[in-house]
Amino acid sequence: MIPFDPSGAFHPVAEGGELRRLAVRGAAAALSAAALSLGLRVIGTVLLARLLTPTDFGVVAMVTTFSLLLMSFGTSGLSEAVIQREEINESQASNLFWITCVIGLILTIGFAASGPLLARFFRNALVIPVTVGTSIAIFVNGVGTIHSALLKRAMRFTALSVNDLVALVTYTAIATVLALRGWGYWALVGAIVAQVLSLTIGAFWLCRWVPSLPRWGVGTRAFLGFAATVYGRFSANYFTRNFDNLLVGWRFNAATLGFYKKAYDLFALTASQLTAPLDNVALAALSRLNQDPPRFRRYLASSLGIIAFVGLAVSADLTLVGRDVVRLVLGPQWSEAGRIFQLFGPGIAGMLLASTVGWIHLSIGEPGRWLRWTLIESIATALLFILALPWGAAGIALAWSVSYWALLIPSFWYAGQPIGFGISSFVAAVWRYAAASLLACFATATIFRGTAMWAPPTGAGAALEAAVIISSAFVSFYVGAVILLYWGCTPLRQLAGLLRDLAPNRTATNSVAEPV
């Protein structure tokens, strides 16, 4: 893609029917890539969990708790600014490119120098070399930020999805080879740098644009203001999402953090694979509907319904069989992670639904409101973590689930005020699925409680058998409850219609109630 015409204006612009077609095709590509990505991540997780120790994962997690925040400076701020702005020209994009490079270099040097401080905090000398190694990824990631953002603005999601998959394959391959050679935690460090380098090279290959030299007075300041607000919100949210790692690593040790982090990664992976592929598509589509509130609300409600239908089923099912899944995927040495993962299970649906709040704030150009809410959310969640710390890693996992559900309705109430999307609209979109998941979960637990399948698995075969049978029973109860509560198969038809639209080489139809 060549993003700018000879006059310097951004030219791959979609409107009207073309916008919907690209949004649906983008969602199809993103979801297809998400399915492949999930498979690759599972393969990588299975291999690395058997080649490395919980301590290896824990030491790297101590460092990435901080490095990922710095890596996200451009991708969570400037990227959204490039997508959301009504117009952008080549001079503005060039300025943003050089800004991300300079700031990335400063952050890389500063983070590498912080290794001794982090080692003292965590009381682990291995943190120092890991900090220096992972700092390289901060600069490399910044170099490719604007090129990736321009591809997102042009809704080239198929190309971006392929780029992400190639980077994930690179990560898995490098980590596995180095782990087999006995590199320990260095296998993870090398894979992190290789993955980011792959993403950046791919972004340059897909977006054939060479930035010009920086220029003054071209309107860059407005982008920076928007980006700073979004990154401030991201930082507050990131603090919330990583304060748990900080507490576990500080209070206990690298091995305990390794168990907890692996359970959390499975929890977050489940949620992100269902919503993250849609984030850029939804933002790009809703940003072009922010002047049409009724249509905006219909798109949003339809999206929430689909996410609730799938997400609540996954959340309840993994609460029931999470221990068996972890035993099957990671092996017997990770049984403690399985116990923790079950406590994360109820929060999966809450995380899925909460992630869509950002679609509202960003698409209507209100990152400041998102930042203010995130600060409140961060404080409340951090307090729950502190209260749960005496119960160890398991207590903090449960605090995560409680926090998502306790803050969900207030977050939609606040986000929906500017567009008239109130609590009643949110509840109407999701309550039947919530009730169906509770009924199905209760019925399944009643049937299997006290049986051999409900007990801790004694082997991989027993874990697989329990997961398949219990999940099959739950899905049957859940689908039946949804049909009963809707007095028909409307949700199933809507989901089927959306899946037809998302099928490769299909164009959008009118059979679905305006999905995003």
C-alpha positions as CSV (number, residue, x, y, z in Angstrom):
1,M,0.0,0.0,0.0
2,I,1.2,3.5,-0.9
3,P,-0.7,5.6,1.7
4,F,-0.3,9.1,0.3
5,D,-1.0,10.6,-3.2
6,P,1.4,13.0,-4.9
7,S,-0.2,16.0,-3.1
8,G,0.5,14.4,0.3
9,A,-3.1,13.5,1.2
10,F,-4.1,10.1,2.5
11,H,-6.0,8.4,-0.3
12,P,-7.2,4.8,0.6
13,V,-10.5,6.2,2.0
14,A,-13.7,4.1,2.4
15,E,-17.2,5.5,2.8
16,G,-20.8,4.2,2.8
17,G,-21.2,0.7,1.4
18,E,-17.5,0.4,0.9
19,L,-16.9,1.1,4.6
20,R,-19.3,-1.8,5.6
21,R,-17.7,-4.1,3.0
22,L,-14.2,-3.4,4.3
23,A,-15.3,-3.6,7.9
24,V,-16.9,-7.1,7.4
25,R,-14.0,-8.3,5.3
26,G,-11.6,-6.9,7.9
27,A,-13.4,-8.7,10.7
28,A,-13.4,-11.9,8.7
29,A,-9.6,-11.7,8.2
30,A,-9.0,-10.8,11.8
31,L,-11.2,-13.6,13.2
32,S,-9.6,-16.1,10.8
33,A,-6.2,-15.0,11.9
34,A,-7.3,-15.1,15.5
35,A,-8.2,-18.7,15.1
36,L,-4.8,-19.5,13.6
37,S,-3.1,-17.4,16.2
38,L,-4.9,-19.2,19.0
39,G,-3.7,-22.5,17.6
40,L,-0.1,-21.3,17.3
41,R,-0.2,-19.8,20.9
42,V,-1.5,-23.1,22.2
43,I,1.2,-25.0,20.5
44,G,3.9,-22.6,21.7
45,T,2.5,-22.7,25.2
46,V,2.4,-26.5,25.3
47,L,6.0,-26.8,24.0
48,L,7.5,-24.0,26.2
49,A,5.7,-25.2,29.4
50,R,7.5,-28.5,29.0
51,L,10.9,-27.1,28.1
52,L,11.1,-24.2,30.6
53,T,10.4,-23.9,34.3
54,P,7.9,-21.7,36.2
55,T,11.0,-19.7,37.4
56,D,12.1,-18.9,33.8
57,F,8.6,-17.5,33.0
58,G,8.5,-15.7,36.4
59,V,11.9,-13.9,35.9
60,V,10.8,-12.7,32.4
61,A,7.4,-11.6,33.7
62,M,9.1,-9.4,36.3
63,V,10.8,-7.5,33.5
64,T,8.0,-7.4,30.9
65,T,5.6,-6.0,33.5
66,F,7.5,-2.8,32.9
67,S,8.9,-3.2,29.3
68,L,5.5,-3.8,27.7
69,L,4.2,-0.5,29.1
70,L,7.1,1.4,27.4
71,M,6.7,-0.6,24.2
72,S,3.1,0.5,24.0
73,F,3.9,4.2,23.9
74,G,3.2,4.5,20.2
75,T,0.8,1.6,19.6
76,S,-1.5,2.8,22.3
77,G,-1.9,6.5,21.6
78,L,-0.4,7.6,18.3
79,S,-1.9,4.6,16.5
80,E,-5.4,5.5,17.6
81,A,-4.8,9.1,16.7
82,V,-3.8,8.2,13.2
83,I,-6.9,6.0,12.8
84,Q,-9.5,8.3,14.4
85,R,-8.5,11.7,12.9
86,E,-10.7,12.7,10.0
87,E,-7.8,13.8,7.9
88,I,-4.0,13.2,7.9
89,N,-1.3,14.2,5.4
90,E,2.2,13.0,4.7
91,S,3.9,15.7,6.6
92,Q,2.0,15.0,9.8
93,A,2.6,11.2,9.5
94,S,6.4,11.9,8.9
95,N,6.6,14.0,12.1
96,L,4.8,11.3,14.1
97,F,7.3,8.7,12.7
98,W,10.3,10.6,13.9
99,I,8.7,11.4,17.2
100,T,8.1,7.7,17.9
101,C,11.7,6.8,16.9
102,V,13.3,9.4,19.2
103,I,11.1,8.6,22.2
104,G,11.6,4.9,21.6
105,L,15.4,5.3,21.7
106,I,15.2,7.4,24.9
107,L,12.9,4.8,26.6
108,T,15.2,1.9,25.5
109,I,18.3,3.5,27.0
110,G,16.5,4.5,30.2
111,F,14.9,1.0,30.7
112,A,18.2,-0.8,30.1
113,A,19.8,1.4,32.8
114,S,17.0,0.5,35.3
115,G,17.9,-3.1,35.6
116,P,19.7,-2.9,39.0
117,L,16.7,-1.0,40.5
118,L,14.3,-3.7,39.3
119,A,16.6,-6.5,40.6
120,R,16.6,-4.9,44.0
121,F,12.9,-4.5,44.1
122,F,12.2,-8.2,43.1
123,R,15.3,-9.5,45.0
124,N,16.5,-11.4,42.0
125,A,19.8,-10.7,40.2
126,L,18.7,-12.4,37.0
127,V,16.4,-9.4,36.3
128,I,19.4,-7.2,35.3
129,P,20.4,-9.1,32.0
130,V,16.8,-9.7,31.1
131,T,16.0,-6.0,31.4
132,V,18.9,-5.1,29.0
133,G,17.8,-7.8,26.5
134,T,14.2,-6.9,26.4
135,S,14.9,-3.1,26.2
136,I,15.9,-3.6,22.5
137,A,12.3,-4.4,21.6
138,I,11.1,-1.0,22.8
139,F,13.0,0.9,20.1
140,V,12.3,-1.6,17.3
141,N,8.5,-1.5,18.1
142,G,8.4,2.3,17.9
143,V,10.0,2.3,14.5
144,G,7.1,0.4,12.9
145,T,4.2,2.1,14.8
146,I,3.1,4.7,12.2
147,H,3.4,2.3,9.3
148,S,1.1,-0.1,11.0
149,A,-1.3,2.7,12.0
150,L,-1.6,3.8,8.4
151,L,-2.5,0.3,7.3
152,K,-5.2,0.2,10.0
153,R,-6.6,3.5,8.8
154,A,-6.8,2.1,5.3
155,M,-8.6,-0.9,6.8
156,R,-6.0,-3.3,5.4
157,F,-6.7,-5.8,8.1
158,T,-6.0,-8.9,6.0
159,A,-2.4,-7.8,5.5
160,L,-2.0,-6.9,9.1
161,S,-3.4,-10.2,10.3
162,V,-0.9,-12.1,8.1
163,N,1.9,-9.9,9.5
164,D,0.8,-10.7,13.1
165,L,0.7,-14.4,12.3
166,V,4.2,-14.4,10.7
167,A,5.5,-12.6,13.8
168,L,3.9,-15.1,16.1
169,V,5.4,-18.0,14.2
170,T,8.8,-16.3,14.5
171,Y,8.3,-16.0,18.3
172,T,7.3,-19.6,18.7
173,A,10.1,-20.9,16.5
174,I,12.9,-18.9,18.1
175,A,11.7,-19.6,21.7
176,T,11.4,-23.3,21.0
177,V,14.8,-23.7,19.3
178,L,16.6,-21.7,22.0
179,A,14.7,-23.6,24.8
180,L,15.7,-26.9,23.3
181,R,19.3,-25.7,23.3
182,G,19.1,-25.1,27.0
183,W,19.0,-21.3,27.0
184,G,16.4,-21.1,29.8
185,Y,14.8,-17.6,30.2
186,W,17.0,-16.3,27.4
187,A,14.8,-18.3,25.0
188,L,11.8,-16.0,25.9
189,V,13.9,-12.8,25.7
190,G,15.2,-13.7,22.3
191,A,11.8,-14.6,21.1
192,I,10.3,-11.3,22.3
193,V,12.9,-9.3,20.3
194,A,12.5,-11.5,17.2
195,Q,8.7,-11.1,17.2
196,V,8.8,-7.3,17.4
197,L,11.5,-7.1,14.7
198,S,9.3,-9.3,12.5
199,L,6.3,-7.0,13.0
200,T,8.3,-3.9,12.1
201,I,9.8,-5.4,9.0
202,G,6.4,-6.6,7.9
203,A,4.8,-3.2,8.4
204,F,7.5,-1.5,6.3
205,W,7.0,-4.2,3.6
206,L,3.2,-3.7,3.5
207,C,3.2,0.1,3.8
208,R,5.5,1.3,1.0
209,W,6.2,4.8,2.4
210,V,9.4,6.6,3.2
211,P,8.9,9.4,5.8
212,S,10.1,12.8,4.9
213,L,12.2,15.0,7.1
214,P,10.4,16.7,10.1
215,R,8.6,20.0,9.5
216,W,7.1,22.6,11.7
217,G,3.6,24.0,11.6
218,V,1.8,21.1,9.9
219,G,-0.7,20.3,12.7
220,T,1.1,17.5,14.6
221,R,0.3,18.9,18.0
222,A,-3.4,17.9,17.8
223,F,-2.3,14.3,17.2
224,L,0.1,14.4,20.1
225,G,-2.6,15.7,22.5
226,F,-5.0,13.0,21.5
227,A,-2.3,10.3,21.8
228,A,-1.1,11.6,25.2
229,T,-4.6,11.3,26.6
230,V,-5.1,7.8,25.1
231,Y,-1.7,6.6,26.4
232,G,-2.4,8.1,29.8
233,R,-5.6,6.0,29.9
234,F,-3.6,3.0,28.6
235,S,-1.0,3.5,31.3
236,A,-3.6,3.6,34.1
237,N,-5.3,0.5,32.7
238,Y,-1.9,-1.2,32.3
239,F,-1.0,-0.4,35.9
240,T,-4.2,-2.2,36.9
241,R,-3.6,-5.2,34.7
242,N,0.0,-5.6,36.0
243,F,-0.2,-4.5,39.6
244,D,-1.1,-8.1,40.4
245,N,2.2,-9.3,38.8
246,L,4.0,-6.6,40.8
247,L,2.5,-7.8,44.1
248,V,3.0,-11.5,43.4
249,G,6.6,-11.1,42.3
250,W,7.4,-8.8,45.2
251,R,5.6,-10.7,47.9
252,F,6.4,-14.2,46.9
253,N,9.0,-15.4,44.3
254,A,9.7,-16.0,40.6
255,A,8.2,-19.6,40.7
256,T,4.9,-18.4,42.2
257,L,4.8,-15.6,39.7
258,G,5.4,-18.1,37.0
259,F,2.4,-20.2,38.0
260,Y,0.2,-17.1,38.4
261,K,1.3,-15.5,35.1
262,K,0.7,-18.6,33.1
263,A,-2.8,-18.8,34.5
264,Y,-3.4,-15.1,33.8
265,D,-2.0,-15.5,30.2
266,L,-4.5,-18.2,29.5
267,F,-7.2,-16.0,31.0
268,A,-6.2,-13.0,28.9
269,L,-5.5,-15.0,25.8
270,T,-9.1,-16.5,25.8
271,A,-10.6,-13.0,26.1
272,S,-8.2,-11.3,23.6
273,Q,-8.7,-13.9,20.9
274,L,-12.4,-13.1,20.9
275,T,-12.3,-9.3,21.0
276,A,-8.8,-8.0,20.1
277,P,-9.2,-8.9,16.4
278,L,-12.4,-6.8,16.3
279,D,-11.0,-3.8,18.1
280,N,-9.4,-2.0,15.1
281,V,-12.3,-3.0,12.8
282,A,-14.9,-1.7,15.3
283,L,-13.0,1.6,15.9
284,A,-12.5,2.2,12.2
285,A,-16.2,1.5,11.5
286,L,-17.8,3.3,14.5
287,S,-15.6,6.4,14.0
288,R,-17.4,6.9,10.7
289,L,-20.8,6.6,12.4
290,N,-20.3,9.0,15.3
291,Q,-22.5,11.6,13.5
292,D,-25.4,9.2,13.3
293,P,-26.2,8.2,16.9
294,P,-29.2,5.9,16.2
295,R,-27.2,3.8,13.8
296,F,-24.2,3.9,16.1
297,R,-26.3,2.5,19.0
298,R,-27.7,-0.3,16.8
299,Y,-24.2,-1.3,15.7
300,L,-23.0,-1.3,19.3
301,A,-25.9,-3.2,20.7
302,S,-25.6,-5.8,18.0
303,S,-21.9,-6.2,18.7
304,L,-22.5,-6.5,22.5
305,G,-25.1,-9.2,21.9
306,I,-22.8,-11.3,19.8
307,I,-19.9,-10.9,22.3
308,A,-22.1,-11.7,25.2
309,F,-23.6,-14.8,23.5
310,V,-20.1,-16.3,22.9
311,G,-18.2,-14.8,25.8
312,L,-20.5,-15.8,28.6
313,A,-20.6,-19.4,27.3
314,V,-16.8,-19.6,27.2
315,S,-16.4,-17.9,30.6
316,A,-18.8,-20.3,32.4
317,D,-17.5,-23.4,30.6
318,L,-13.8,-22.6,31.5
319,T,-14.9,-22.0,35.1
320,L,-16.1,-25.6,35.1
321,V,-13.3,-27.3,33.2
322,G,-10.4,-24.8,33.5
323,R,-8.4,-27.1,35.8
324,D,-8.7,-30.0,33.3
325,V,-7.7,-27.7,30.4
326,V,-4.5,-26.5,32.1
327,R,-3.6,-30.1,33.1
328,L,-4.1,-31.2,29.5
329,V,-2.3,-28.3,27.9
330,L,0.6,-27.6,30.2
331,G,1.2,-30.9,32.0
332,P,1.2,-32.1,35.6
333,Q,3.9,-29.7,36.8
334,W,1.5,-26.7,36.3
335,S,-1.4,-28.0,38.4
336,E,-1.2,-25.0,40.7
337,A,-1.7,-22.8,37.6
338,G,-4.9,-24.8,36.8
339,R,-6.4,-24.1,40.3
340,I,-5.7,-20.4,39.8
341,F,-7.1,-20.4,36.3
342,Q,-10.5,-21.6,37.4
343,L,-10.8,-18.5,39.6
344,F,-10.1,-16.4,36.5
345,G,-12.9,-18.1,34.6
346,P,-15.8,-16.0,35.7
347,G,-13.9,-12.8,34.8
348,I,-13.5,-13.8,31.1
349,A,-16.9,-12.6,30.1
350,G,-16.5,-9.5,32.2
351,M,-13.2,-8.7,30.4
352,L,-14.7,-9.3,27.0
353,L,-17.6,-6.9,27.6
354,A,-15.5,-4.3,29.3
355,S,-13.1,-4.2,26.4
356,T,-15.8,-2.7,24.2
357,V,-16.1,0.4,26.4
358,G,-13.0,1.8,24.6
359,W,-14.8,1.5,21.2
360,I,-17.3,4.1,22.5
361,H,-14.9,6.6,23.9
362,L,-12.4,6.5,21.1
363,S,-14.9,6.4,18.2
364,I,-16.7,9.6,19.4
365,G,-13.4,11.3,20.1
366,E,-13.6,11.4,23.9
367,P,-10.3,9.8,25.1
368,G,-10.4,12.1,28.1
369,R,-13.6,10.5,29.4
370,W,-12.0,7.1,29.0
371,L,-8.9,8.2,30.9
372,R,-11.0,9.6,33.8
373,W,-13.0,6.4,34.1
374,T,-9.8,4.2,33.9
375,L,-8.3,6.1,36.8
376,I,-11.3,5.3,38.9
377,E,-11.3,1.7,37.7
378,S,-7.6,1.3,38.4
379,I,-7.8,2.5,42.0
380,A,-10.8,0.2,42.7
381,T,-9.1,-2.8,41.2
382,A,-5.8,-2.1,42.9
383,L,-7.5,-1.9,46.3
384,L,-9.1,-5.3,45.6
385,F,-5.7,-6.8,44.9
386,I,-4.3,-5.5,48.1
387,L,-7.2,-6.9,50.1
388,A,-6.8,-10.3,48.3
389,L,-3.0,-10.5,48.8
390,P,-3.2,-12.5,52.1
391,W,-4.9,-15.3,50.1
392,G,-2.0,-15.5,47.7
393,A,-2.1,-15.7,43.9
394,A,-5.5,-17.5,44.0
395,G,-7.0,-14.6,45.9
396,I,-5.7,-12.1,43.4
397,A,-7.2,-14.1,40.6
398,L,-10.6,-14.1,42.2
399,A,-10.2,-10.3,42.8
400,W,-9.8,-9.9,39.0
401,S,-13.1,-11.6,38.3
402,V,-14.9,-9.6,41.0
403,S,-13.5,-6.3,39.7
404,Y,-14.7,-6.8,36.1
405,W,-18.3,-7.6,37.0
406,A,-18.5,-5.0,39.8
407,L,-17.4,-2.2,37.4
408,L,-19.1,-3.3,34.2
409,I,-22.4,-1.5,34.5
410,P,-20.9,1.8,35.8
411,S,-18.4,1.8,32.9
412,F,-21.2,1.5,30.3
413,W,-23.3,4.1,32.0
414,Y,-20.5,6.6,31.9
415,A,-19.3,5.8,28.4
416,G,-22.8,5.8,26.9
417,Q,-23.9,9.2,28.2
418,P,-22.7,11.3,25.1
419,I,-24.5,9.0,22.6
420,G,-27.6,8.1,24.7
421,F,-26.6,4.5,25.2
422,G,-27.7,3.9,28.8
423,I,-27.7,1.1,31.3
424,S,-31.0,-0.2,30.0
425,S,-29.6,-0.6,26.5
426,F,-26.6,-2.5,27.8
427,V,-28.7,-4.8,30.1
428,A,-31.2,-5.5,27.2
429,A,-28.3,-6.6,25.0
430,V,-26.7,-9.1,27.5
431,W,-29.0,-10.1,30.3
432,R,-30.5,-13.2,28.6
433,Y,-27.1,-14.6,27.9
434,A,-26.0,-14.0,31.5
435,A,-29.0,-15.8,32.8
436,A,-28.6,-18.7,30.4
437,S,-24.9,-19.1,31.4
438,L,-25.8,-19.2,35.1
439,L,-28.6,-21.7,34.6
440,A,-26.4,-23.9,32.5
441,C,-23.5,-23.7,34.8
442,F,-25.7,-24.6,37.8
443,A,-27.3,-27.6,36.0
444,T,-23.9,-28.9,34.8
445,A,-22.3,-28.6,38.3
446,T,-25.3,-30.4,39.9
447,I,-25.1,-33.3,37.5
448,F,-21.3,-33.9,37.8
449,R,-20.5,-32.8,41.4
450,G,-19.4,-35.8,43.4
451,T,-18.4,-37.9,40.3
452,A,-14.9,-38.9,39.2
453,M,-15.0,-36.3,36.5
454,W,-15.4,-33.5,39.1
455,A,-12.2,-34.6,41.0
456,P,-8.7,-33.4,40.1
457,P,-7.5,-35.2,37.0
458,T,-5.0,-38.0,37.5
459,G,-3.7,-37.9,33.9
460,A,-4.0,-36.3,30.5
461,G,-6.6,-38.9,29.4
462,A,-8.8,-38.3,32.4
463,A,-8.5,-34.5,31.9
464,L,-9.5,-34.7,28.3
465,E,-12.5,-37.0,29.0
466,A,-13.8,-34.7,31.8
467,A,-13.3,-31.5,29.7
468,V,-15.1,-32.9,26.7
469,I,-18.1,-34.5,28.6
470,I,-18.6,-31.6,31.0
471,S,-18.3,-29.0,28.2
472,S,-20.7,-30.9,26.0
473,A,-23.3,-31.0,28.8
474,F,-22.8,-27.3,29.5
475,V,-23.2,-26.2,25.9
476,S,-26.4,-28.2,25.5
477,F,-27.9,-26.6,28.6
478,Y,-26.7,-23.1,27.5
479,V,-28.1,-23.2,24.0
480,G,-31.4,-24.6,25.3
481,A,-31.6,-21.8,27.9
482,V,-30.9,-19.1,25.3
483,I,-33.6,-20.5,23.0
484,L,-36.0,-20.6,26.0
485,L,-35.3,-17.0,27.1
486,Y,-35.6,-15.6,23.6
487,W,-38.6,-17.8,22.8
488,G,-36.9,-18.8,19.6
489,C,-33.7,-19.2,17.7
490,T,-33.1,-15.5,16.9
491,P,-29.6,-15.3,18.5
492,L,-28.5,-18.5,16.7
493,R,-29.7,-17.1,13.3
494,Q,-28.0,-13.8,14.0
495,L,-24.7,-15.5,14.8
496,A,-25.0,-17.8,11.8
497,G,-25.7,-14.8,9.6
498,L,-22.7,-13.0,10.9
499,L,-20.5,-16.1,10.4
500,R,-21.8,-16.2,6.8
501,D,-20.8,-12.6,6.3
502,L,-17.4,-13.3,7.8
503,A,-16.7,-16.3,5.5
504,P,-13.8,-15.8,3.1
505,N,-14.7,-14.2,-0.3
506,R,-18.2,-13.3,0.8
507,T,-19.6,-9.8,0.7
508,A,-21.9,-8.3,3.4
509,T,-25.6,-9.1,3.3
510,N,-28.5,-7.6,5.0
511,S,-29.3,-10.8,7.0
512,V,-27.5,-9.6,10.1
513,A,-28.7,-6.7,12.3
514,E,-25.8,-4.4,11.5
515,P,-22.8,-6.2,13.1
516,V,-19.6,-4.3,13.4
